Each structure stands twice: as C-alpha cells, then as structure tokens.
Amino acid sequence: MPESKSRKKASRPAAPSRKASAPTENPVWYKPVMFGLMIIGLLWIITYYITQGLYPVPAFGASNILVGFGIAIVGFLMTTRWR
C-alpha cells in the first residue's frame, strides 16, 4: 500500500552542533609555579619578621609585607585557572 505524502517527515537541515569547549589540562609547570609562588610569598613575610626588617630587602621597610602578600596572591589567583 502506498504511503501518503502528508505522513512523511519533512527533512530539515541538520542544526549546527555547538561543541562545548572542553577544559584543557594545564601545562606541567603550572602547579609547581602556583604552589611555589604561595610558598615564596609566605617565606618572604616570615623572613621579614624573623630578621626584624633586615632582610629580604631592607630598603623596602614595612613594604616587604606587601611584597610577600603580593607574591602569594599571584599564586592564589593562579588556583582559579587550575584544572
């Protein structure tokens, strides 16, 4: 028995598929640099306190604390991109 034309599905062009960009893995050096910056920042601040301002850079004075926190914050900001 022949099929009627009304029952056939209309062929549609295939909708373009949106590929979700899969997150790529980080390079091998990323994690050591991230943790290294956090540790270096901490050690910078500890060194400043233990030496009573003589090290790491005497000319910075109390700004050594800001330098140490700055280095550590860069490491913490890297954690937002870690996969």
WOVEN-V328695 format. One record per residue. N is the residue number from 1. OMEGA is omega in degrees with one decimal (* if undefined). Layout:
# WOVEN-V328695
N/OMEGA  N/OMEGA
This chain:
# WOVEN-V328695
1/-179.0  2/178.7  3/178.1  4/-178.7  5/-178.1  6/-179.2  7/-179.3  8/178.1  9/177.5  10/-179.8  11/178.2  12/173.2  13/-178.5  14/178.4  15/178.9  16/-178.9  17/177.8  18/178.8  19/175.3  20/-179.3  21/180.0  22/179.1  23/179.9  24/178.6  25/176.7  26/175.0  27/-176.4  28/-175.0  29/-170.9  30/-176.6  31/177.3  32/178.2  33/-179.7  34/-179.7  35/178.0  36/178.9  37/178.5  38/-179.3  39/179.2  40/176.9  41/178.3  42/179.3  43/177.4  44/-179.2  45/179.5  46/178.9  47/178.8  48/-178.5  49/-177.3  50/-178.2  51/178.7  52/174.3  53/179.9  54/179.5  55/-1.6  56/177.6  57/-175.8  58/-178.0  59/-179.7  60/-178.5  61/-178.3  62/177.7  63/174.9  64/178.1  65/179.0  66/177.9  67/179.4  68/177.7  69/178.5  70/178.6  71/-179.4  72/-178.9  73/176.1  74/176.8  75/178.8  76/177.2  77/177.1  78/-180.0  79/179.8  80/179.8  81/-175.8  82/178.9  83/*
